[in-house]
């Protein structure tokens, strides 16, 4: 199992945005000092995204705005791309690629969250049977 992890300047705000705009479900949230988040789990379709507030230790990540470009991206499988896109944009997601059909049989779109992380959404669900030794 792979679980992506992201760090946000405003982790409480990110949790609120991601659940509202992208439809993930809030799981465990461990508060940190001064309105920070030590650890949070957001869930969708049995998959987890971990996130927390920006750190300054050996686990520190550069956020996209500080790095001057995209540093991390997330892909999420959703059934109804067009409805998901409408929900995300209405909630403030910044669309960078509107819904489109791909040559590999998916319908996809891409958007930035308020802190600049790139999120891809599509109907393509990777299948472990496609693994080549």
BAMIFI-295371 format. One record per residue (C-alpha): x negated, y, z negated; residue number from 1. Coordinates in steps of 0.2 Angstrom, whole numbers, padded with zeros to 4 digits. Each point is the difference from the previous one (the first is absolute). Layout:
<drenmars>
      X      Y      Z  seq
      X      Y      Z  NUM
...
</drenmars>
This chain:
<drenmars>
      X      Y      Z  seq
   0000   0000   0000    1
  -0006   0017   0004    2
   0006   0015  -0009    3
  -0004   0018   0006    4
  -0004   0013  -0013    5
   0001   0019   0002    6
  -0004   0014  -0011    7
   0010   0016   0000    8
  -0003   0018  -0007    9
   0018   0000  -0005   10
   0004  -0018  -0004   11
   0017   0002  -0008   12
   0005   0011   0015   13
  -0006  -0014   0012   14
   0010  -0013  -0009   15
   0015   0011   0001   16
  -0003   0003   0019   17
  -0005  -0017   0005   18
   0016  -0008  -0008   19
   0011   0013   0007   20
  -0007   0002   0018   21
  -0007  -0017   0003   22
   0011  -0011  -0010   23
  -0012  -0009  -0011   24
   0006  -0005  -0018   25
  -0008   0006  -0015   26
  -0008  -0014  -0011   27
  -0011   0002  -0014   28
  -0007   0018  -0003   29
  -0013   0003  -0014   30
  -0001   0018  -0004   31
  -0017   0008  -0003   32
  -0005   0016  -0009   33
   0006   0017   0006   34
   0014  -0006   0012   35
  -0011  -0012   0009   36
   0003  -0018   0005   37
  -0013  -0013  -0006   38
   0008  -0014   0011   39
   0017  -0002   0009   40
   0007  -0014   0011   41
   0013   0004   0014   42
   0008  -0015   0008   43
   0008  -0004   0017   44
   0005  -0016   0007   45
  -0011  -0010  -0013   46
  -0015   0011   0004   47
  -0008   0012  -0012   48
  -0009   0016   0002   49
  -0010   0006  -0015   50
  -0004   0018  -0003   51
  -0006   0012  -0013   52
  -0007   0017  -0003   53
  -0016   0005   0007   54
  -0015  -0006  -0009   55
  -0018   0006  -0002   56
  -0008  -0016  -0005   57
  -0007  -0015   0010   58
   0018  -0002   0007   59
   0002   0017   0007   60
   0007   0002   0017   61
   0000   0015   0012   62
   0018   0006   0004   63
   0003   0005   0018   64
   0001   0019  -0004   65
  -0017   0000  -0009   66
  -0008  -0012   0013   67
   0007   0011   0015   68
   0009  -0015   0008   69
   0008  -0017  -0003   70
  -0009  -0011  -0012   71
   0013  -0014  -0002   72
   0015  -0006   0009   73
   0014  -0012  -0005   74
   0011  -0010   0011   75
   0018  -0005  -0006   76
   0012  -0012   0009   77
   0018   0007   0000   78
   0015  -0007   0009   79
   0008   0016   0007   80
  -0014   0012   0006   81
   0012   0013   0006   82
   0009   0001  -0017   83
  -0016  -0001  -0010   84
  -0007   0014   0011   85
   0015   0011  -0003   86
  -0001  -0003  -0019   87
  -0018   0004  -0001   88
   0000   0016   0011   89
   0016   0006  -0010   90
  -0010  -0002  -0016   91
  -0015   0010   0006   92
  -0012  -0013   0009   93
  -0010   0008   0013   94
   0003  -0010   0016   95
  -0015  -0003   0011   96
   0007  -0013   0012   97
   0019  -0002   0002   98
   0008  -0017   0002   99
  -0006  -0009   0015  100
   0000  -0018   0007  101
  -0017  -0008   0002  102
  -0007  -0012   0012  103
  -0002  -0013  -0014  104
   0018  -0001  -0004  105
   0002   0012  -0014  106
   0009   0017  -0003  107
  -0012   0012  -0009  108
  -0002   0017  -0007  109
  -0013   0009  -0010  110
   0001   0014  -0013  111
  -0011   0009  -0013  112
   0006   0001  -0018  113
  -0002   0017  -0009  114
  -0019  -0003  -0004  115
  -0004  -0005   0017  116
  -0001  -0019  -0001  117
   0005  -0008   0016  118
   0015  -0013   0000  119
   0004  -0011   0014  120
   0017  -0009   0001  121
   0005  -0013   0012  122
   0011  -0015   0003  123
  -0015  -0011   0004  124
  -0003  -0013  -0015  125
  -0017  -0008   0001  126
   0001  -0019  -0001  127
  -0014  -0010  -0008  128
   0002  -0013   0014  129
  -0009   0013   0011  130
  -0016  -0003  -0010  131
  -0014  -0006   0011  132
  -0014  -0010  -0008  133
</drenmars>
